Amino acid sequence: MNDNHFKFSPSVILIPFLSVVLLWFVFWIDVRFHFNFDHLGIYPRTVSGLIGIICSPFLHGNMEHLYNNSIPLFILIAALRYFYRDYIFKILGYGILISGLITWTIGRESYHIGASGLIYVLVSFIFFKGIMTKYYRLVALSLLVVLIYGSMVWYIFPNIQEGISWEGHLAGLVTGFIFAISFKTPEYKKLIKYDWEHPDFNAEEDKFMQRFDENGNFVNLPKIEIEEVLEDENPFFYISNPKINYEYIENKNELKPKS
């Protein structure tokens, strides 16, 4: 499959935009009506805490927490939709469930809320999948993700920063790596525009490459002498002095003079 697989559509912007708007809408309802949704987060190893597996990505403790998650979530979902459009809903849906379940299993006895676990799922999947495909555009995307979000790897370890759910980050990283292995992408191939890009290209038979010697110096091809042969289809019209034979025939009926 070539570059035509990557197509921009309104959904590349619409899906991440609606996702972020939903987070802000839930946060507004929580603040406006004082619902205090924190108790709907993941509380590890309790039956009541299982509901947080679904609810926790939509809950945030304060505006700073929500703002820090909104921008990377928008960018990563847009990249996921553009480069892996067939898997976006599976990765988002299963990513929330599996990373949430891992957090519920290994987490500390506290409420874990926020979309950061899902962000780690997306970062991990995009990075590892791009490296595995070895396709230049996806590898470039992986390197870009590392360049922007590479420092996030430190927050999968405990005691790095007080108040963050490093268990949720670790769960997201592991989940994204599992997805990168599990989801099979097409065999991406670069669109071939030139003859020398073909795998069976032979430089010795190429007319342009023949203009260079073994040291890379430009040389002129030897001149090919062409001998023109003129063939006379009708030689009669080209002979200036044709040979003409005359024959004398005696006229027997010629009258003799009278005496």
Phi, psi and chi 1 to 4 in degrees:
 res  aa     phi    psi   chi1   chi2   chi3   chi4
   1 MET       -  136.7 -174.7  170.9  -68.6      -
   2 ASN  -101.0 -166.3   53.5   35.8      -      -
   3 ASP   -63.8  -16.5  -75.7   -6.2      -      -
   4 ASN   -64.4  -13.5  -66.7  -28.5      -      -
   5 HIS   -66.7  -29.2  176.6   73.7      -      -
   6 PHE   -89.7  109.0  -53.6  121.5      -      -
   7 LYS  -128.7  132.9  -64.8 -179.3 -180.0  179.2
   8 PHE   -81.3  137.4  179.9   83.2      -      -
   9 SER  -142.3  163.8   64.2      -      -      -
  10 PRO   -57.2  -26.3  -26.3   35.0      -      -
  11 SER   -66.0  -22.3   61.9      -      -      -
  12 VAL   -61.6  -31.9  174.1      -      -      -
  13 ILE   -97.2  -37.7  -58.2  -62.0      -      -
  14 LEU   -67.2  -44.9 -173.8   61.2      -      -
  15 ILE   -63.9  -50.4  -66.5  177.1      -      -
  16 PRO   -64.8  -34.1   20.1  -31.5      -      -
  17 PHE   -63.5  -46.9  175.6   76.1      -      -
  18 LEU   -66.0  -34.2  -67.2  178.5      -      -
  19 SER   -63.5  -44.7  -59.2      -      -      -
  20 VAL   -69.7  -40.0  172.6      -      -      -
  21 VAL   -60.4  -38.9  167.7      -      -      -
  22 LEU   -61.8  -41.5  178.5   59.6      -      -
  23 LEU   -62.0  -44.4  -61.2 -174.9      -      -
  24 TRP   -69.0  -33.0  -78.0   88.0      -      -
  25 PHE   -66.6  -43.7  178.6   71.1      -      -
  26 VAL   -63.2  -41.2  172.6      -      -      -
  27 PHE   -65.4  -39.5  179.8   76.3      -      -
  28 TRP   -62.8  -44.9  178.1   81.1      -      -
  29 ILE   -61.1  -42.0  -67.7  178.0      -      -
  30 ASP   -61.6  -43.7 -172.2   15.5      -      -
  31 VAL   -76.3  -40.4  173.7      -      -      -
  32 ARG   -67.2  -41.1  176.3   66.8  174.9   80.1
  33 PHE  -108.2    5.7  -61.4  101.1      -      -
  34 HIS    55.8   47.0  -54.5  -74.0      -      -
  35 PHE   -77.9  -28.6  -76.0  134.8      -      -
  36 ASN    55.7   70.8 -169.4   18.7      -      -
  37 PHE   -73.9    1.4  -72.8  145.8      -      -
  38 ASP   -57.8  -30.5  -69.0   -5.4      -      -
  39 HIS   -70.9   -6.7   67.3  -77.8      -      -
  40 LEU   -92.3    6.9  -63.3  177.4      -      -
  41 GLY   -77.5 -178.7      -      -      -      -
  42 ILE   -78.2  119.8  -60.7  174.2      -      -
  43 TYR  -112.7  108.4 -160.2   90.7      -      -
  44 PRO   -57.4  140.4  -24.6   34.5      -      -
  45 ARG    59.4   32.7  -63.9  173.7  -61.8  -80.5
  46 THR  -130.7  149.4   62.9      -      -      -
  47 VAL   -66.4  -41.6  175.7      -      -      -
  48 SER   -65.7  -25.5   60.6      -      -      -
  49 GLY   -78.2   -8.8      -      -      -      -
  50 LEU   -66.6  -28.7  -72.8  171.7      -      -
  51 ILE   -63.8  -25.6 -169.2  173.5      -      -
  52 GLY   -67.5  -19.1      -      -      -      -
  53 ILE   -57.6  -36.4  -66.0  176.3      -      -
  54 ILE   -91.6  -38.5  -62.1  176.1      -      -
  55 CYS   -84.8  -29.4  -62.2      -      -      -
  56 SER   -58.3  -36.8   62.3      -      -      -
  57 PRO   -63.5  -18.3  -21.7   33.6      -      -
  58 PHE   -96.9   -0.5  -55.0   96.9      -      -
  59 LEU  -111.6  140.0  -50.6  176.4      -      -
  60 HIS  -140.9  146.4  -67.6   81.8      -      -
  61 GLY   -74.2  -34.8      -      -      -      -
  62 ASN  -154.5  177.7   51.5   54.5      -      -
  63 MET   -67.7  -35.6 -174.4  171.0  -68.5      -
  64 GLU   -62.8  -42.9 -178.5 -177.8    2.8      -
  65 HIS   -59.1  -45.2 -174.2 -158.5      -      -
  66 LEU   -67.2  -41.2  176.3   58.3      -      -
  67 TYR   -64.7  -43.1  174.6   77.9      -      -
  68 ASN   -64.3  -25.6  -69.3  -24.2      -      -
  69 ASN   -91.8  -22.9  -75.2  -17.8      -      -
  70 SER   -68.5  -47.6  -64.6      -      -      -
  71 ILE   -65.0  -51.9  -64.2  178.0      -      -
  72 PRO   -64.4  -32.5   18.8  -30.8      -      -
  73 LEU   -65.5  -41.0 -166.9   65.4      -      -
  74 PHE   -63.2  -48.2 -179.3   91.8      -      -
  75 ILE   -63.8  -44.8  -64.6  174.2      -      -
  76 LEU   -70.8  -38.7  -67.1  169.5      -      -
  77 ILE   -67.2  -38.2  -67.3  178.7      -      -
  78 ALA   -63.1  -44.0      -      -      -      -
  79 ALA   -64.5  -38.9      -      -      -      -
  80 LEU   -64.4  -41.5 -174.9   68.4      -      -
  81 ARG   -67.0  -38.2  178.4   59.4  176.7  173.6
  82 TYR   -75.3  -44.9 -177.3   78.8      -      -
  83 PHE   -93.8  -25.1  -69.4   98.7      -      -
  84 TYR  -133.1   52.6  -57.5   96.3      -      -
  85 ARG   -61.7  -30.1   60.3 -172.9  -55.6  114.4
  86 ASP   -75.6  -14.0  -64.5  -24.2      -      -
  87 TYR  -115.6    4.0  -59.1  102.6      -      -
  88 ILE   -61.4  -46.1  178.6  170.9      -      -
  89 PHE   -73.6  -32.2  -63.4  112.2      -      -
  90 LYS   -66.8  -43.4  -67.6 -179.1 -179.5  179.1
  91 ILE   -68.3  -41.5  -67.9  173.4      -      -
  92 LEU   -66.2  -47.6  -67.0  177.4      -      -
  93 GLY   -67.8  -55.6      -      -      -      -
  94 TYR   -66.6  -31.0  -67.8  146.8      -      -
  95 GLY   -63.5  -43.2      -      -      -      -
  96 ILE   -62.6  -43.8  -68.7  174.0      -      -
  97 LEU   -69.5  -50.4  -65.6  177.0      -      -
  98 ILE   -70.9  -45.2  -63.0  177.0      -      -
  99 SER   -64.3  -36.2   64.3      -      -      -
 100 GLY   -66.6  -38.7      -      -      -      -
 101 LEU   -66.8  -39.9 -177.5   60.4      -      -
 102 ILE   -64.7  -41.2  -64.2  175.9      -      -
 103 THR   -62.6  -41.9  -56.3      -      -      -
 104 TRP   -61.1  -30.0 -178.1   84.6      -      -
 105 THR   -81.8  -43.2  -56.1      -      -      -
 106 ILE  -105.8   -7.1   67.8  174.3      -      -
 107 GLY   -72.1  161.0      -      -      -      -
 108 ARG   -71.3  162.8  -67.6  163.1  -69.9  174.6
 109 GLU   -77.8   80.2  -66.6 -177.3   -4.7      -
 110 SER  -161.0  162.2  177.7      -      -      -
 111 TYR   -77.9  128.2  -72.6  106.4      -      -
 112 HIS  -109.3  117.2  -60.9 -104.7      -      -
 113 ILE  -131.6  163.0   60.2  174.4      -      -
 114 GLY   114.5  158.3      -      -      -      -
 115 ALA   -90.9    7.9      -      -      -      -
 116 SER   -65.5  -32.2   55.7      -      -      -
 117 GLY   -61.4  -41.3      -      -      -      -
 118 LEU   -67.8  -35.8  179.3   59.3      -      -
 119 ILE   -61.9  -40.9  -67.9  174.4      -      -
 120 TYR   -67.0  -32.8  -87.0   79.1      -      -
 121 VAL   -60.5  -47.2  171.3      -      -      -
 122 LEU   -67.7  -44.3  -60.3  177.9      -      -
 123 VAL   -60.8  -45.5  169.1      -      -      -
 124 SER   -65.1  -45.2  177.4      -      -      -
 125 PHE   -63.9  -48.9  172.8   79.0      -      -
 126 ILE   -62.7  -40.0  -68.0  174.6      -      -
 127 PHE   -67.7  -55.3  171.2   72.8      -      -
 128 PHE   -69.3  -35.7  -72.2  111.3      -      -
 129 LYS   -68.5  -40.2 -164.9   61.4 -174.7  178.3
 130 GLY   -63.0  -40.1      -      -      -      -
 131 ILE   -66.8  -38.6  -62.3  -59.9      -      -
 132 MET   -69.2  -34.8  -68.7  177.3 -177.3      -
 133 THR   -71.5  -28.2   59.0      -      -      -
 134 LYS    61.3   19.0  -61.1  179.7 -179.0  179.2
 135 TYR   -89.1  132.4 -178.2   60.3      -      -
 136 TYR   -59.2  -35.7   75.6  105.9      -      -
 137 ARG   -72.8  -39.0  -63.6 -172.9   68.1  177.7
 138 LEU   -74.2  -33.2  -60.8 -179.2      -      -
 139 VAL   -65.4  -40.9  171.2      -      -      -
 140 ALA   -62.1  -38.9      -      -      -      -
 141 LEU   -63.4  -41.6  177.3   63.5      -      -
 142 SER   -60.8  -44.5  -61.5      -      -      -
 143 LEU   -66.2  -34.6  -61.9  178.5      -      -
 144 LEU   -66.9  -40.4 -178.6   62.1      -      -
 145 VAL   -62.8  -41.9  167.1      -      -      -
 146 VAL   -64.3  -40.3  170.0      -      -      -
 147 LEU   -62.7  -39.4  179.8   64.6      -      -
 148 ILE   -85.4  -44.1  -60.8  175.5      -      -
 149 TYR  -115.6   16.1  -58.0  111.7      -      -
 150 GLY   -62.0  -31.4      -      -      -      -
 151 SER   -68.6  -13.2   60.4      -      -      -
 152 MET   -65.7  -19.5  -67.0  172.4   53.7      -
 153 VAL   -62.0  -26.9   70.0      -      -      -
 154 TRP   -68.3  -22.1  -61.8  110.4      -      -
 155 TYR   -88.0   11.8  -63.2   98.4      -      -
 156 ILE   -93.3   -0.7   66.7  173.9      -      -
 157 PHE  -105.0  147.5  -59.3  106.8      -      -
 158 PRO   -70.8  157.2   24.2  -31.9      -      -
 159 ASN    63.8   21.8  -57.1  -36.3      -      -
 160 ILE   -81.5  -43.7  -63.0  -63.3      -      -
 161 GLN  -147.2  133.4 -178.1  177.1  -22.7      -
 162 GLU   -70.1  136.1 -170.6   67.6   24.5      -
 163 GLY    93.1   -2.7      -      -      -      -
 164 ILE   -99.4  153.3   66.9  169.7      -      -
 165 SER   -92.6   86.2  175.3      -      -      -
 166 TRP   -66.0  -25.4   63.1  -91.7      -      -
 167 GLU   -65.5  -39.9  -60.1   95.1  -28.3      -
 168 GLY   -66.8  -36.9      -      -      -      -
 169 HIS   -65.6  -45.7  -60.6  168.3      -      -
 170 LEU   -62.9  -40.9  178.1   60.7      -      -
 171 ALA   -62.1  -40.4      -      -      -      -
 172 GLY   -66.3  -41.0      -      -      -      -
 173 LEU   -62.7  -44.6 -177.4   68.4      -      -
 174 VAL   -65.9  -41.8  171.8      -      -      -
 175 THR   -62.7  -44.6  -58.0      -      -      -
 176 GLY   -62.5  -38.0      -      -      -      -
 177 PHE   -65.9  -40.6  178.0   72.5      -      -
 178 ILE   -61.9  -42.1  -66.0  173.8      -      -
 179 PHE   -63.2  -39.5  -73.2  169.8      -      -
 180 ALA   -61.5  -33.5      -      -      -      -
 181 ILE   -80.1  -37.6  -62.2  175.0      -      -
 182 SER   -79.1  -45.0  -57.5      -      -      -
 183 PHE   -79.4  123.0  -71.0  104.5      -      -
 184 LYS   -93.1  126.2  -56.6  -60.2 -179.3 -177.8
 185 THR  -102.4  160.0   52.5      -      -      -
 186 PRO   -62.7  163.8  -18.0   30.0      -      -
 187 GLU   -79.1   98.8  -67.5  -67.8  -27.0      -
 188 TYR   -73.5  135.6  -63.6  103.2      -      -
 189 LYS  -132.0  139.9  -63.7 -179.5  179.5  178.9
 190 LYS   -71.6  136.9 -175.3  178.7  179.6 -179.1
 191 LEU   -64.7  124.2 -171.9   62.6      -      -
 192 ILE   -85.1  120.7  -63.9  177.4      -      -
 193 LYS  -109.4  -28.0  -64.3 -178.5  178.8 -179.7
 194 TYR  -121.4  156.8  -52.3  101.4      -      -
 195 ASP   -62.5  -36.5  -67.8  -22.8      -      -
 196 TRP   -72.1   -7.3   51.7  -94.7      -      -
 197 GLU   -86.3  -10.6  -65.7  179.9  -46.8      -
 198 HIS   -71.9  142.0  -72.0  -83.2      -      -
 199 PRO   -64.6  -26.4   20.4  -31.7      -      -
 200 ASP   -96.2   20.3   56.9  -12.2      -      -
 201 PHE   -67.6  131.1  173.8   74.1      -      -
 202 ASN  -114.9  111.2 -173.1   -2.4      -      -
 203 ALA   -65.5  -27.7      -      -      -      -
 204 GLU   -69.2  -23.7  -64.0 -179.9   -4.7      -
 205 GLU   -96.2   -6.1  -62.3  179.3   -3.0      -
 206 ASP   -80.9  131.1 -175.0   74.9      -      -
 207 LYS   -64.3  -36.8  -63.9  -61.7 -177.0 -177.8
 208 PHE   -71.3  -42.6  178.6   75.6      -      -
 209 MET   -68.0  -23.4  -63.6  -58.9  -64.1      -
 210 GLN   -69.2  -12.7  -68.5  176.3   -1.2      -
 211 ARG   -81.8    2.8  -54.6  -59.9  -63.3  -91.8
 212 PHE  -123.0  141.8  -62.0   88.1      -      -
 213 ASP   -87.2 -174.0   59.4   15.7      -      -
 214 GLU   -66.0  -18.5   61.7  -84.3    5.2      -
 215 ASN   -95.4    1.7  -63.1  -38.4      -      -
 216 GLY    86.3    9.7      -      -      -      -
 217 ASN   -84.8  141.9  -61.2  -41.3      -      -
 218 PHE   -75.3  130.5 -174.9   81.1      -      -
 219 VAL  -131.4  157.4  -63.7      -      -      -
 220 ASN   -91.3  142.3  -68.7  -39.4      -      -
 221 LEU   -71.3  146.9  -67.3  177.3      -      -
 222 PRO   -63.1  142.1   21.7  -32.5      -      -
 223 LYS   -72.8  138.6  -65.5 -177.4  178.6 -179.5
 224 ILE   -98.2  117.3  -58.8  176.1      -      -
 225 GLU   -80.5  128.0  -63.0 -178.3   -1.8      -
 226 ILE  -111.9  120.1  -58.1  176.1      -      -
 227 GLU   -96.0  125.1  -64.7 -177.7   -2.1      -
 228 GLU   -93.8  130.3  -63.3 -177.3   -0.7      -
 229 VAL  -115.7  120.8  178.4      -      -      -
 230 LEU   -94.9  124.5  -62.2  177.4      -      -
 231 GLU  -108.8  128.9  -64.1 -177.9   -2.9      -
 232 ASP   -89.0  111.2  -61.6  -26.3      -      -
 233 GLU   -72.1  -33.8  -64.4 -179.1   -3.8      -
 234 ASN  -136.2   88.1 -166.7  -11.5      -      -
 235 PRO   -62.4  -18.5    2.4    0.4      -      -
 236 PHE   -59.0  -38.2  174.4   79.4      -      -
 237 PHE   -79.4   -4.8  -64.0   99.1      -      -
 238 TYR  -110.3    2.8  -64.3   96.5      -      -
 239 ILE   -96.8  122.5  -61.1  175.3      -      -
 240 SER   -81.7  -31.4   57.8      -      -      -
 241 ASN  -123.3   78.6  -64.0  -43.6      -      -
 242 PRO   -72.6  146.9   24.1  -30.9      -      -
 243 LYS   -83.9  124.6 -175.9  179.0 -179.8 -179.7
 244 ILE  -117.3  128.5  -58.5  176.1      -      -
 245 ASN  -105.0  130.0  -63.8  -34.8      -      -
 246 TYR  -110.5  140.9  -65.9   92.3      -      -
 247 GLU  -123.0  136.8  -65.9 -177.0   -0.8      -
 248 TYR  -100.4  125.8  174.5   77.4      -      -
 249 ILE  -112.9  125.2  -59.6  175.4      -      -
 250 GLU   -75.2  137.2 -177.4 -178.6   -2.4      -
 251 ASN   -93.3  110.2 -171.1   -4.3      -      -
 252 LYS   -74.5  -20.2  -63.4 -179.1  178.3 -179.9
 253 ASN   -89.5   11.0  -64.9  -31.2      -      -
 254 GLU   -70.1  133.8 -175.0  179.1    5.4      -
 255 LEU   -74.3  136.9  -65.6  176.3      -      -
 256 LYS   -89.2  148.0  -63.7  179.1  178.6 -179.3
 257 PRO   -68.0  145.4   23.5  -31.4      -      -
 258 LYS   -80.9  148.9  -64.6 -179.3  178.0  179.0
 259 SER   -90.7      -   56.9      -      -      -
